[in-house]
C-alpha cells in the first residue's frame, strides 16, 4: 500500500504540450495507453472501488494489458489528490468475468470512464521516485495532463506536492488549469444533469 500524490490539469493545446513532453530532457516515453474503468457502488451510493482494464504499447494498434483492481482512501487539498491505495492485478482477459462477479455480489455501476493518450516517466533525483506523467483524453471531458508520484513514506507528500506544482509551470500550465474534482464526479454530474 502506497500514497498516490496526483495533480491533473485541463489542457487546451494538446499538440504543443505533447511536443514539449517529447523534448523534455530525461523523460522516457511516450507509451500509448488505453484505460477502461468501471467504478462500483452499492444502492446508488458513492463509488467504493474500481475495475480497470489497462493496455500499453508502442502504438494504439499494438497494445497489451492487464486488469487492475483498486480501492482508494481519498483526500484532496488545493486540487492535489493524496490517496492511499490497495491494488492487485490479473490477466486482462478476466475483465468480463470480474465485472459479472461484482454485479453478482450486488454492486452497481457508479460510472464508466475511458482514458486514451500517452504515458511518460521522468526520474530526477533519489529523494522522490520517478514522476509518472500522462497526457490523456478522458472521453466526454477533454484533454488533461496528469502527474503523480507513488510514495512509500507519508512524510514525503509535502515535497511531492511542491514538485507537482513546479512541474505544472514547467509544462506551461498555471494553477487555474488544475481540476480539483475527481473524474468520476465530473462524469457523474453529466449523467445526472
C-alpha positions, 0 to 999 in steps of 0.5 A: 500500500502506497500514497498516490500524490496526483495533480491533473490539469485541463489542457487546451493545446494538446499538440504543443504540450505533447511536443514539449513532453517529447523534448523534455530532457530525461523523460522516457516515453511516450507509451500509448495507453488505453484505460477502461474503468468501471467504478462500483457502488452499492444502492446508488451510493458513492463509488467504493472501488474500481475495475480497470482494464489497462493496455500499453504499447508502442502504438494504439494498434499494438497494445497489451494489458492487464486488469487492475483492481483498486480501492482508494482512501481519498483526500484532496487539498488545493486540487492535489489528490493524496490517496492511499491505495490497495491494488492487485492485478490479473490477466486482462482477459478476466475483465468480463468475468470480474465485472459479472462477479461484482454485479453478482455480489450486488454492486452497481455501476457508479460510472464508466470512464475511458482514458486514451493518450500517452504515458511518460516517466521522468526520474530526477533525483533519489529523494522522490521516485520517478514522476509518472506523467500522462497526457490523456483524453478522458472521453466526454471531458477533454484533454488533461495532463496528469502527474503523480508520484507513488510514495512509500513514506507519508512524510514525503507528500509535502515535497511531492506536492511542491514538485507537482506544482513546479512541474505544472509551470514547467509544462506551461500550465498555471494553477487555474488549469488544475481540476480539483474534482475527481473524474468520476464526479465530473462524469457523474454530474453529466449523467445526472444533469 
